[in-house]
Amino acid sequence: MSHQIIKDLNSRYTTKMYDPSKRISAENMQVIKEALRMSASSINSQPWKFIIIESDEAKQRLHTTFENKFQFNQHHAKEASHIILLAYNPSFTKDQYKKVVDIEVSSGHLPAEMYDNMLNGGFTFAEMNTDETGFNGHWTKAQLYIALGNALHTLARLGIDSTPMEGVDAELIGETFKDELDGYICDVALAMGYHKEGEDYNYGLPKSRLPEDAIITVI
């Protein structure tokens, strides 16, 4: 198929080796940041934080979080141009949602007279996924993966390689980046940059996906 979206998706793959000498431009980083910010989420909750690792000092901090497990991903911490720690709010509250609704009105998206309807009606979706302790991390984490998918396609459009990593130590990341996370939880990260010519065994291989009729039913 010749459509640009399909070309993008065919070109992206999980990069195994990065060239540490190649950096993502500041211009492209701004596009990536804005794409993350514009990601969709249930009731426009936006229950996330994105910690972007770009300095050598921050990369070293991330590198140390692999000391107990997932060492196969450790080299990305220093070799990739940038790494995003995608973090979710484990206890999204109505007061936090109120800040979202405030922006809905101030931006002109929501008529002021609809404020209470959106605040109370919208938050019902969060309440349905909140337990007696106030935990709704399963729901907020699901929103985070929408942003991850959006980022992957954005990177493909920009011609930037990427590696989504659930192989990260959430406990050590939580300790090492405690101040930046401020109570949010990071279970997944995204390495970004440019593959190392001749050393990335995953580069250029054909796609391996189930056929359309095995996963899509039109009724």
C-alpha positions as CSV (number, residue, x, y, z in Angstrom):
1,M,0.0,0.0,0.0
2,S,1.4,3.4,-1.0
3,H,-0.4,5.6,1.6
4,Q,2.0,7.6,3.7
5,I,0.6,6.4,7.0
6,I,1.3,2.8,6.0
7,K,4.8,3.7,4.7
8,D,5.5,5.3,8.2
9,L,4.3,2.1,10.0
10,N,6.3,-0.1,7.7
11,S,9.5,1.9,8.2
12,R,9.3,1.9,12.0
13,Y,10.8,-1.0,14.0
14,T,12.2,-1.7,17.4
15,T,15.8,-0.5,17.2
16,K,18.4,-2.7,18.9
17,M,21.6,-0.6,18.6
18,Y,21.8,3.2,18.5
19,D,24.6,5.5,17.2
20,P,25.5,7.7,20.2
21,S,27.1,10.3,17.9
22,K,23.7,11.1,16.3
23,R,21.3,13.5,18.1
24,I,17.7,14.4,17.5
25,S,17.5,18.0,16.5
26,A,15.9,20.6,18.9
27,E,13.3,21.3,16.2
28,N,12.3,17.6,16.1
29,M,12.3,17.4,19.8
30,Q,9.7,20.2,19.9
31,V,7.5,18.2,17.5
32,I,7.8,15.1,19.7
33,K,6.9,17.1,22.9
34,E,3.9,18.7,21.2
35,A,2.8,15.3,19.9
36,L,2.9,13.9,23.4
37,R,1.0,16.9,24.8
38,M,-1.7,16.5,22.1
39,S,-2.3,12.8,22.7
40,A,-5.8,11.6,23.4
41,S,-7.0,10.3,26.7
42,S,-10.3,9.2,28.3
43,I,-12.3,12.3,29.4
44,N,-9.3,14.3,28.4
45,S,-7.8,13.4,31.7
46,Q,-4.1,13.6,30.7
47,P,-3.1,11.7,33.8
48,W,0.6,11.5,32.8
49,K,4.1,13.0,33.0
50,F,6.8,12.6,30.4
51,I,10.4,12.9,31.7
52,I,12.8,13.4,28.9
53,I,16.3,12.1,29.5
54,E,18.9,14.0,27.3
55,S,21.8,15.1,29.5
56,D,24.8,12.8,30.2
57,E,24.1,13.1,33.9
58,A,20.5,12.0,33.5
59,K,21.5,9.2,31.2
60,Q,23.9,7.9,33.8
61,R,21.2,8.0,36.4
62,L,18.9,6.0,34.1
63,H,21.8,3.6,33.4
64,T,22.1,2.7,37.1
65,T,18.4,1.7,37.3
66,F,19.2,-1.4,35.2
67,E,21.6,-2.9,37.8
68,N,19.2,-5.5,39.0
69,K,17.3,-6.6,35.8
70,F,16.6,-5.9,32.2
71,Q,20.3,-5.4,31.4
72,F,19.6,-6.1,27.8
73,N,18.1,-2.6,27.6
74,Q,20.8,-0.9,29.7
75,H,23.0,0.2,26.8
76,H,20.1,2.3,25.3
77,A,20.3,4.6,28.4
78,K,23.6,6.0,27.1
79,E,23.6,5.3,23.4
80,A,20.1,6.6,22.4
81,S,19.8,10.3,21.7
82,H,16.9,10.7,24.1
83,I,14.8,8.5,26.4
84,I,11.3,9.3,27.6
85,L,10.1,8.0,30.9
86,L,6.3,7.7,30.5
87,A,4.7,8.0,33.9
88,Y,1.1,7.7,35.0
89,N,-0.8,9.1,38.0
90,P,-1.8,6.1,40.2
91,S,-4.5,8.1,42.0
92,F,-6.2,10.6,39.7
93,T,-8.5,12.8,41.7
94,K,-11.5,15.0,41.0
95,D,-9.4,18.1,42.0
96,Q,-6.8,17.2,39.4
97,Y,-9.5,16.7,36.8
98,K,-10.9,20.1,37.7
99,K,-7.7,21.6,36.4
100,V,-8.4,19.9,33.0
101,V,-11.9,21.2,32.9
102,D,-10.7,24.7,33.8
103,I,-8.5,24.6,30.7
104,E,-11.4,23.3,28.6
105,V,-13.3,26.5,29.4
106,S,-10.4,28.9,29.2
107,S,-9.4,27.5,25.8
108,G,-12.8,28.1,24.4
109,H,-13.4,24.4,23.9
110,L,-16.1,24.1,26.5
111,P,-18.9,26.6,27.1
112,A,-18.7,27.9,30.7
113,E,-22.3,26.8,31.4
114,M,-21.3,23.1,30.7
115,Y,-18.5,23.2,33.3
116,D,-20.4,21.2,36.0
117,N,-21.7,18.7,33.5
118,M,-18.2,17.9,32.3
119,L,-16.6,17.9,35.7
120,N,-19.2,15.6,37.4
121,G,-20.3,13.6,34.4
122,G,-16.8,13.1,33.0
123,F,-15.2,12.1,36.3
124,T,-17.7,9.3,36.5
125,F,-15.4,7.3,34.1
126,A,-12.6,7.7,36.6
127,E,-14.7,6.8,39.6
128,M,-15.8,3.6,37.8
129,N,-12.1,2.6,37.7
130,T,-11.2,3.8,41.2
131,D,-11.0,1.4,44.2
132,E,-11.7,2.1,47.9
133,T,-8.1,3.2,48.4
134,G,-8.3,5.8,45.6
135,F,-6.1,3.8,43.2
136,N,-7.1,4.0,39.5
137,G,-3.6,3.3,38.1
138,H,-4.9,0.5,35.8
139,W,-7.1,3.1,34.1
140,T,-4.5,5.9,34.0
141,K,-1.8,3.6,32.7
142,A,-4.1,2.6,29.8
143,Q,-4.3,6.3,28.8
144,L,-0.4,6.4,28.9
145,Y,-0.2,3.8,26.2
146,I,-2.3,5.9,23.9
147,A,0.4,8.6,24.2
148,L,3.1,5.9,23.6
149,G,1.4,4.8,20.4
150,N,1.1,8.4,19.2
151,A,4.8,9.0,19.9
152,L,5.8,5.9,17.9
153,H,4.0,7.1,14.8
154,T,5.3,10.6,15.3
155,L,8.8,9.3,15.4
156,A,8.3,7.2,12.3
157,R,7.0,10.3,10.4
158,L,10.1,12.2,11.5
159,G,12.4,9.3,10.4
160,I,13.6,8.8,14.0
161,D,14.3,5.3,15.3
162,S,12.7,4.1,18.6
163,T,12.6,1.4,21.1
164,P,9.5,1.1,23.5
165,M,10.7,-0.6,26.7
166,E,8.6,-2.3,29.3
167,G,11.9,-3.9,30.3
168,V,12.6,-1.2,32.9
169,D,12.8,-1.4,36.7
170,A,9.9,0.7,37.9
171,E,11.0,0.5,41.5
172,L,14.5,1.8,40.8
173,I,13.3,4.4,38.4
174,G,10.9,5.5,41.1
175,E,13.7,5.9,43.6
176,T,16.2,7.5,41.2
177,F,13.8,9.9,39.6
178,K,11.7,10.4,42.7
179,D,11.7,14.2,42.5
180,E,10.9,14.4,38.8
181,L,8.1,11.7,39.0
182,D,6.5,13.3,42.2
183,G,4.4,10.2,43.0
184,Y,3.8,9.2,39.4
185,I,4.8,5.7,38.3
186,C,7.0,4.8,35.3
187,D,6.6,1.2,34.0
188,V,7.6,1.9,30.4
189,A,10.2,4.1,28.6
190,L,10.9,5.0,25.0
191,A,14.4,5.3,23.6
192,M,14.8,7.5,20.5
193,G,17.6,8.3,18.1
194,Y,19.3,6.8,15.0
195,H,20.3,3.2,14.5
196,K,24.0,2.2,14.3
197,E,24.8,1.3,10.7
198,G,25.8,-2.3,10.3
199,E,25.3,-3.2,13.9
200,D,21.5,-3.1,14.4
201,Y,20.4,-6.7,13.5
202,N,16.7,-5.7,13.5
203,Y,17.1,-2.9,10.9
204,G,15.6,-3.5,7.4
205,L,13.9,-6.8,8.1
206,P,10.5,-7.5,6.6
207,K,7.5,-6.9,8.8
208,S,6.0,-9.9,10.6
209,R,2.3,-9.3,11.3
210,L,-0.8,-11.5,11.4
211,P,-2.9,-11.2,8.2
212,E,-5.8,-8.8,8.1
213,D,-8.5,-11.5,8.1
214,A,-7.1,-13.0,11.3
215,I,-7.6,-9.9,13.4
216,I,-10.2,-7.7,11.7
217,T,-13.8,-8.6,11.3
218,V,-16.2,-6.3,9.4
219,I,-19.9,-6.9,10.1
